[in-house]
Amino acid sequence: MTTIRLNDILQQNSDYSVAGTKFYDSVKSDISESKKVVVDMENVTSLPSIFLNVSFGKIIDEYGTDAVKNLFTFVKITKVQAERLQNYILKYQH
């Protein structure tokens, strides 16, 4: 199991497409091996579409929505963040 502090990635990369790629790169081996990934959302202030497209969008393209639903656990997540992610995943499927 891997724990990713999402705020650290977002703070280190002001270009959200780069941040999304870094996030994807840091979890892809775990996903390909069906290992759980814990995403710590503490201090994350926003989830821009460009970040979501190159991170979770790419994961969905390559591994399907079930990988996101079954392998990712989010901690310290707000209701607004949870709704944003849920809506993104639902809309991405269609």
DATA-V221865 format. One record per pair of residues at least 4 apart in sequence whose ideal C-beta (glycine too) atoms are under 6 Angstrom apart, sorted by the first residue. I is the first residue (numbers start at 1). J is the second residue. D is the distance in whole Angstrom. If there is no record, write none. Layout:
i->(I,I)
j->(J,J)
d->(D,D)
This chain:
i->(1,2,2,3,4,5,6,6,6,7,7,7,9,9,9,10,13,13,13,16,16,16,17,17,19,20,20,20,21,23,24,24,24,27,27,30,30,31,31,31,36,37,37,38,39,40,40,41,41,41,41,42,47,47,49,51,52,52,53,54,59,59,60,60,63,65,65,66,67,68,77,77)
j->(36,30,37,38,39,40,39,41,44,11,43,44,19,22,23,19,18,19,22,48,50,51,50,54,51,51,54,55,54,55,28,55,58,31,37,35,37,63,67,71,71,71,72,73,74,75,76,74,76,77,81,76,52,84,53,55,56,88,57,58,63,68,65,92,67,89,93,70,71,72,81,82)
d->(5,5,5,4,5,5,6,6,5,6,4,5,5,5,5,5,4,4,6,5,5,4,5,5,6,4,3,4,5,4,6,5,5,6,5,4,5,6,6,6,6,6,5,5,5,5,6,6,5,4,6,4,6,5,6,6,5,5,4,6,6,6,5,5,4,6,6,5,5,5,5,5)
